[in-house]
């Protein structure tokens, strides 16, 4: 059976796409770190599930209600508490890897996704109040997001760019990272102290495309486009972080912007439940796994270098998609909009639920103990 440390030996870091207070209190996150886990990612959907479904937050919500906190203030207090705790648990990994790993990601509020300036302000705010060197703030790869990414990197803030589906998005994200590093260097900052990952989503592409392929009776590339598209993104990564422009930054200690594979749980039960892990392993990559996918991998996954293998077949799969009249650019654009909408709805649902919890807490003050 493979281990998370086997992935590390192949150049890939395993992160956990999950955070929850009871999970940390029971020592489960620490146990995974001991097994080789080296990072944590979160998003509005994960926090919505954690805060709404767990009683672990009730005491803090009671205190926030009694202090007169607004819903927004309460949300921030709750998530920052969890993020800081996770950062502290992963700090030894951050120190042992000299800042390569050990990061925890917190997403900028989805309702700011179309506002560059407000995103910039919130990213700077989270960076200041979390006050942990191993925090990464997540910004989506959107028109409003690209300049915010460049600005944050230029300030020396660690950034995880999320909701990436297309090669065009990858190119623009990499450009924002490089331009940000160049601005930081020009301002006299230390480019060695800033890290970034480019989160490229995988399984959602197959989930959407398979329906279209089924409709036209094309089964030969069913379940193959997500990994093929990701492999092409990895090729772009290798091309980007090579050459004179990158070397001028690298000699000053700049870090590679590693590619992170997101959305790696298998949605179709007909597919192997570790296919999006097994198929994208290689140097300078990260796979952020939900708990059930992580456990499936260590139970029956396959640890071998695959991210840059069978590239000709991957290219053929993409060409076949075009031949049958399906535009991958259109599909990835739709997925970006759907992803933004999903996170916004999760955030709105969480805020509504939290408002109700605060109201209940105000009407039933805690008993003096």
C-alpha angles and dihedrals in degrees: 000000000000123000134208087251089059087060090050090053087056092052098260126120120213115219128179120241094208141074131179133155099234089047089060094040091055090054094245096128091048089050091054091048088054088053092054106277109147109182148014132223127194137183137181092271092054093049091046090056093044100048098038097044101040131072090205090093097049096093094051091045089053091052092047091050092051090049090055095244118174119236090257092049091048092050092051093048093050097048095041090054090055095042092050091050092050090047090053092049090051096041093097089057090049091051096043092050094043091242098313093113140005097087131149119202126217119186123231109242111282092224088068095053093109095045116079097187096047090047089052090050094048093047090053090046094052090046090054101042098041087049097189123129090218096059119116119193115212121228122178120240096248136127089265092042101056096068090043089054092051092047093050094048088048088057092049096252119147111242135193109198110211141191095039116161108148138059089235089059089049092053093049093046092050090048091051090051095049093045090048092052091049091051091048091050093047089053091054096256125143109254090192090071099061127078133187139179129200109221110211114189118222122171096046088067092059093043090057098037097046090065091054092045091051090052092058095038096245107142102155094088098032109136093006106090098073094060093038091054091047091051089055089051089054089053089053088050091054091048094046097051094053132078138041099311093055094040091057087060097037093058087059091054100264115165127232113255095237122214114244120201110220131180091038101151113107113246099185112070089209089070128076107266093229098045094111090051100041093047100052108045120134149105122319094010136120130203116201108204133192110233096259093051091047091053091045090054096051089046100050112347127123121241110205136117108274110142094092099031127104092015093157090058091047091053091048091053090054092047091051090053089056091046092058090053102255117134112218089193090058092047094049091048090053091047091054091053092045091049093051090048093048093052092044091052092047089050092048091048091050093049091049092049092046091051089055091048091051091049091051091048091052091051093048107042117200115266118248108256 
